[in-house]
Amino acid sequence: MTTAAPAIPDSIAALAPHMTAWRHEIHAWPELGFEEERTSALVIRELRALGLDVHTGLGGTGVVAVIDSGKPGLSIGLRADMDALPMDEVADERGELPYRSQRPGVAHTCGHDGHTSALLGTARHLVAHPPTSGRVVLIFQPAEEGGRGAIRMIEDGLFARWPCDEVYAFHNMPALPTGEASVRSGATLQSLAVFEIAIEGVGGHAAAPHRANDPLQVAARLAVDIGAIVGRHIDPMEAALINVGSLQAGTTHNIIPSTATLSGTIRSLSKDVHDELLKRLRALCEGHAQISGCSIALEIPHSCPPCVNAPEQAALAADAIADVLGAEHVKTDLRAYPFSDDFSYMLEQWPGAYLFLGMDSAMCHHPTFRFDDGLLPVAAAVFDRIVRRRLG
C-alpha cells in the first residue's frame, strides 16, 4: 500500500532548499538557552529581508515579528523554539553529518533548528501570500530546554504587546512514522518541575556518629519518602511521577559528611496534581528538618504546567494537518506524551494546540538524533493551513 504524497503548495515546496540551508547553518552552530545570539541574528536577518519590523530582546534572545493583513480579524500566534542541548552529537550508521555541530558539548539533538527554520519558511510564504484578515504573530523563543524561555518572553511583555486569540506550535516526533501526525484535545504533554534539596548537618568521624548530625541518613530517608508520595497521596487514576535522580554525599568510608544533596523531577498531566506533588514535597522537607535537626532547603529552579490543548483549536489543527497529510494520517486519539514543553505557559494565556509530526530518527535527546529535512515544508504547510483556515 502506497502513501499519498503530502499536499504541499508549490510556493512552499519551492522554499524547501532555503529552510534546509537555514537549518544546517543553525545546526552547525548550536547555542544553549538564553545564549542564542547567532541563531537570533539569523532569524532577524531573514525576517528583516522580508521587510518585517523585527522586535528583539524578549526573554533575552527572543524575536517577534508580525504579518498584518491590515484588516480586522483574529491574531494567530505561531511559536518555534531555538535552543540546543548540552550534549555531543554522535554519528549514526550513515556517518558524520557534513553540517555537524562545531561546538563540542552542544548539539541540536531535539530538532529546534528544524522548528525555527520551518517557521522562517512559513514567514516567507505568508509575506508573499498574506492572509486576507487579521494578523500572524511569529514567536521565536529561547530556552525551551529547562530554561523558562516562554515565561521570560511573557514577563517581558510578549502578549501585552501582541495579544493573540490563538497560539500554535509543533514538534517533530520520532515515535510517529514519517507521514503521520498527532494532535489531541486536552492534556498532551506533562508538567515538569525540577527540584533540588540541600541538606546541612554536622560532619564527624564515622566511629562517633553521636557527635555528628548525619545529613546522608536524612537524604536517604527523604529519598525513600519522596518515592512514596505518588502511591500514598495521589489518586491512582491520575498520571503522576516523582523521581529522585541524584543523591550526592560524602567523600570516603569513615567520614560523616556535613552536607548532602538530592535532585529530581515531578511530572503530571494535571496542574492540580502538579501543585499537590509540590505541596507534599515541601511538607516532607519541613518534616525531616524538624525531626533530624538538619537544615533542609528546597529549591525549584524550573517548573512548567502541562500542555493542554483547547478542543476547538485542537480540532482546527487536526483539520489543517489533514489538508496536508490526509485525514487518515492524523491521530487524534493517542495518549498524551510523557515529555514537557514550556509552550504550556502560552497555552495558559490563550487557547491553542501543540501538534506532532512524525519523523524517522532516534528519539529526541539521543546523541544520534537526526532531524529529517523533508519535514520542513510539511510543517510550514501545516502552519499555513492553520492560518488560512482562520484568516482566509
FENZIQUI-V144423 format. One record per pair of residues at least 12 apart in sequence whose ideal C-beta (glycine too) atoms are under 6 Angstrom apart, sorted by the first residue. I is the first residue (numbers start at 1). J is the second residue. D is the distance in whole Angstrom. If there is no record, write none. Layout:
I,J,D + I,J,D
This chain:
3,179,5 + 4,326,6 + 6,324,5 + 6,325,6 + 6,378,5 + 7,324,5 + 8,377,5 + 8,381,5 + 12,125,5 + 12,377,5 + 12,380,5 + 12,381,5 + 13,377,5 + 15,121,5 + 15,124,6 + 16,377,5 + 19,117,5 + 19,121,4 + 19,376,4 + 20,373,5 + 22,117,4 + 22,120,6 + 23,113,5 + 23,114,6 + 23,117,4 + 24,99,4 + 26,39,5 + 26,113,4 + 27,99,5 + 27,108,5 + 27,113,5 + 28,99,5 + 28,102,5 + 29,102,6 + 30,84,3 + 30,101,5 + 30,103,6 + 30,106,5 + 30,107,6 + 30,108,5 + 31,84,6 + 32,83,6 + 33,83,4 + 33,142,6 + 33,143,3 + 33,145,6 + 33,147,3 + 34,60,5 + 34,142,5 + 34,143,5 + 34,147,6 + 36,61,4 + 36,82,5 + 36,83,6 + 36,142,5 + 39,82,5 + 40,61,5 + 40,63,6 + 43,63,5 + 43,140,5 + 44,63,6 + 46,120,5 + 47,65,5 + 50,127,5 + 52,65,4 + 58,153,5 + 58,156,4 + 58,158,6 + 59,142,5 + 59,149,5 + 59,152,4 + 59,153,4 + 59,156,6 + 60,142,6 + 61,142,4 + 62,141,6 + 62,142,5 + 62,153,5 + 63,140,4 + 64,139,6 + 65,138,5 + 66,135,6 + 66,137,5 + 67,126,5 + 67,136,4 + 68,135,4 + 69,130,6 + 69,131,5 + 69,133,5 + 69,134,6 + 71,133,5 + 73,133,3 + 73,134,3 + 73,391,6 + 74,134,4 + 74,165,4 + 74,390,5 + 75,135,5 + 75,164,5 + 75,165,5 + 76,136,5 + 76,166,5 + 76,387,6 + 76,390,6 + 77,137,4 + 77,139,6 + 77,164,4 + 77,167,4 + 78,138,6 + 78,168,6 + 78,383,6 + 79,139,4 + 79,141,6 + 79,169,4 + 80,115,4 + 80,116,5 + 80,119,4 + 80,140,6 + 81,112,5 + 81,115,6 + 81,141,5 + 81,144,4 + 82,112,6 + 82,116,5 + 82,140,6 + 82,142,6 + 83,112,6 + 83,142,6 + 83,143,5 + 83,144,6 + 83,145,5 + 84,106,5 + 84,107,6 + 84,108,5 + 85,107,6 + 85,109,5 + 85,110,6 + 85,145,6 + 87,107,6 + 89,101,5 + 89,107,4 + 89,109,6 + 89,367,6 + 90,367,4 + 90,368,5 + 92,368,4 + 109,365,6 + 109,369,4 + 110,364,5 + 110,365,6 + 111,172,4 + 111,371,5 + 114,371,4 + 117,376,6 + 118,376,5 + 118,379,4 + 118,380,5 + 121,380,4 + 122,380,5 + 122,383,4 + 123,138,5 + 125,384,6 + 131,387,6 + 131,391,4 + 131,392,6 + 132,392,4 + 133,391,5 + 133,392,5 + 134,391,4 + 136,387,6 + 137,162,5 + 137,164,6 + 141,153,6 + 144,342,6 + 146,302,5 + 150,342,4 + 150,345,4 + 150,346,6 + 151,345,5 + 159,349,5 + 164,350,5 + 166,313,5 + 166,351,6 + 166,352,5 + 167,346,5 + 167,350,5 + 167,352,4 + 168,352,5 + 168,353,6 + 168,386,6 + 169,343,5 + 169,354,5 + 170,355,5 + 170,357,6 + 170,379,6 + 171,356,6 + 172,357,6 + 172,359,5 + 173,356,4 + 173,358,6 + 174,359,6 + 174,361,5 + 174,363,5 + 176,358,3 + 177,358,5 + 178,358,5 + 178,359,6 + 178,360,5 + 179,329,6 + 180,329,5 + 180,358,4 + 181,321,5 + 181,325,6 + 181,330,5 + 181,357,5 + 182,331,4 + 182,334,5 + 182,356,5 + 183,314,5 + 183,317,5 + 183,318,5 + 183,353,6 + 183,355,4 + 184,332,6 + 185,309,6 + 185,311,4 + 185,314,4 + 187,269,4 + 187,306,5 + 187,308,5 + 187,336,5 + 188,307,5 + 188,309,5 + 188,336,5 + 188,354,6 + 189,307,4 + 189,337,6 + 189,339,5 + 189,340,6 + 189,341,5 + 190,267,4 + 190,269,6 + 190,306,6 + 190,338,6 + 190,340,5 + 191,268,5 + 191,274,4 + 191,305,5 + 191,306,4 + 192,267,6 + 192,304,5 + 192,340,4 + 193,266,4 + 193,300,6 + 193,303,4 + 194,265,6 + 194,301,5 + 194,302,4 + 195,264,6 + 195,300,6 + 196,263,5 + 196,299,5 + 197,262,4 + 197,298,5 + 198,261,5 + 198,297,5 + 199,215,4 + 199,218,5 + 199,219,5 + 199,260,5 + 199,294,5 + 199,296,5 + 200,259,5 + 200,295,4 + 201,213,4 + 201,214,6 + 201,215,4 + 201,294,4 + 203,256,5 + 203,257,5 + 203,258,3 + 204,256,5 + 206,254,4 + 206,256,6 + 212,256,4 + 213,293,6 + 213,294,6 + 214,256,5 + 215,259,6 + 215,260,4 + 215,294,5 + 216,249,4 + 216,250,6 + 216,257,6 + 216,260,5 + 218,288,6 + 218,292,5 + 218,294,5 + 219,247,6 + 219,249,6 + 219,260,4 + 219,262,6 + 222,288,5 + 223,244,5 + 223,247,6 + 225,284,5 + 226,244,6 + 229,242,5 + 229,280,5 + 230,242,6 + 233,280,5 + 238,273,5 + 239,268,6 + 239,269,4 + 240,268,5 + 240,273,5 + 241,267,4 + 242,266,5 + 242,277,6 + 243,264,5 + 243,265,6 + 244,262,6 + 244,264,4 + 245,264,5 + 246,263,4 + 247,262,5 + 248,261,5 + 269,306,5 + 269,336,6 + 271,305,5 + 285,298,5 + 304,342,4 + 304,344,5 + 305,344,5 + 306,344,6 + 307,341,6 + 307,343,6 + 307,344,4 + 307,347,6 + 307,354,5 + 308,347,6 + 309,353,4 + 310,351,4 + 313,351,5 + 313,352,5 + 313,353,4 + 314,353,5 + 316,389,6 + 317,353,4 + 317,355,5 + 318,330,5 + 318,332,5 + 320,382,5 + 320,385,4 + 320,386,5 + 320,389,6 + 321,382,5 + 323,385,5 + 324,381,5 + 324,382,5 + 357,375,6 + 357,379,6 + 359,372,5 + 359,375,5
